[in-house]
């Protein structure tokens, strides 16, 4: 079974959300083609028929009865999230809009994406595509600048402003428009997108109302979220999260996990290992991972949904003290907020930035060159994690002239043992797992034994993928199949995917009440699903959502591969690579399809390219080495293995394979050195000392051979190879 992999190159990955408020929202238009089971047919060359997301109820039609709310909303970033060009209002900006030659079509912008602190002009390209220009306008400074900074994007790259990675129809419009329908044609590879209204308007958050609404004094309309703040927050989440769409049908009041997969701190480079924002992550993941979110804090506890401003000032801590002043507000579920005296807690003066709750616990990071955003994980600033793992800490923002050791000493003096918290343990375990450290599984399992935040439980389970064959890992995954939270159930399903012994455990979850879980089970059991079953149709509907992006083609190709439909899998992988040639994830999966076809030499080349694109990935380097070795390219295999151990000196399996390769080439002293290194970093494996024993036996070092064989038997008492080596030595049959 094929695991999902990151589809964007490291260069492209940071671009996924340069200009929207929702990560990778691959919104679904109604695609007119059949993707049901083994009978998938090619789509007809027709455009899908636009279907309105709601009746055309606009802000203007609501204004008559809700003038006060309309007035509060109309100048917000929500209201102005997308708009047509205003010849008068935008005259000054457009007069100085002089894009460099050769960066795109010479068409004037017709729409604007965004509002404050920057906006981008939208250019209409071919086939209904709208592309936000790389030049953005800063209204405060009244100047143009590049959202890419000093990075030069080349035409044809996925992340170029005219590329698919920066396409408005696919990546922005779902969260910047009201009643948006993408309407993508996979055959024509173009869009006929429709919408009800520019910006984020009333029905986008409240849903459409009945036709008789407002026409009689007795008319009342229940909110789609029924006054439930937790459910309302899930209406905010789709556009304030880094996520993947599972459907194109989310409506206010729906369950978020029925329509989206939120991104968690699993892949390196997306979040910092403690969960702090790093790439374009937005807020929902951070809230889910936070202790405050787990206690019941919602968006509307801090923000007015119509003005989008905070309900109390944050600058003087009033916003935070509404809960944390004595006696401490009681949250849903009975949890009471900790009472905090800011000056005593911060050890800073009342007028100091260091006494600001949000400055310390919600530090900002600037995106798109000029857009600072607060982290919503409410984490402790921890200078020790800065020293160990390079995780930023808020102290350094003001104290840039001091060393990290100075900051560590201060926090230890002020907070003592409180600093050695679960946050620190999580960060260390996540970092160890992301870098393939041998102790990672034990640390993750220890955390799972006490972790109570579902999003973190799902994260820790996901990070155990490389150790999924361990009995302890399988046991915790089985237990999590019955977890209350769908994030945890889905993570457990993915951990058990591809293991036939557990298929029977997964089948009941085909009827799980939450689509996120069902889809992961449907993916796992795809080869056995009947073509006309509801489960198969649900999976295929999901796979059809993002066929305008390389990620969608990759997923479809992976599903074909799971069904052993190799030619179709290769077709999709080839198209995905064509659309994003700098994606290591696509190249890795394409290589696996080629290997299944017996075309290992071609696969080796793609794996080497993937490894070159991810210079910190030791696993990809070893995969390339093994493929080269299989086709007799020994020199290239050795180079790739040495890359692997240089990138991760603790990668015991790479040292082991390097030793075997060198032994095969009769370079015995070098082989001994590599195998000794493998045993040193992986002392629990019997394979390493056994292999070392066989090489030492060839050199005539009988004492070393005996010692290595005995260590192999100590690690695995029933190891037949090691026992045979000792038998040969004891019988006097060893030869040079």
Helices and strands as residue ranges (DSSP letters): H 10-13, G 37-39, H 59-63, H 67-73, E 82-84, H 91-95, E 111-113, E 119-124, G 126-128, E 130-138, E 143-146, G 164-166, H 168-171, H 173-176, E 177-178, E 184-185, E 190-191, E 197-198, H 202-206, H 229-237, E 243-245, G 256-258, E 260-262, H 284-289, H 291-295, G 299-301, H 318-324, H 342-346, G 353-355, H 357-361, E 364-367, E 371-374, H 383-389, H 395-398, H 404-415, G 416-419, H 422-434, H 440-448, H 454-463, G 465-467, H 471-480, H 486-496, G 500-502, H 503-507, G 508-511, H 515-524, G 526-528, H 534-543, H 550-562, H 566-579, H 584-596, H 600-613, H 618-630, H 634-647, H 652-664, H 668-681, H 686-699, H 702-715, H 720-730
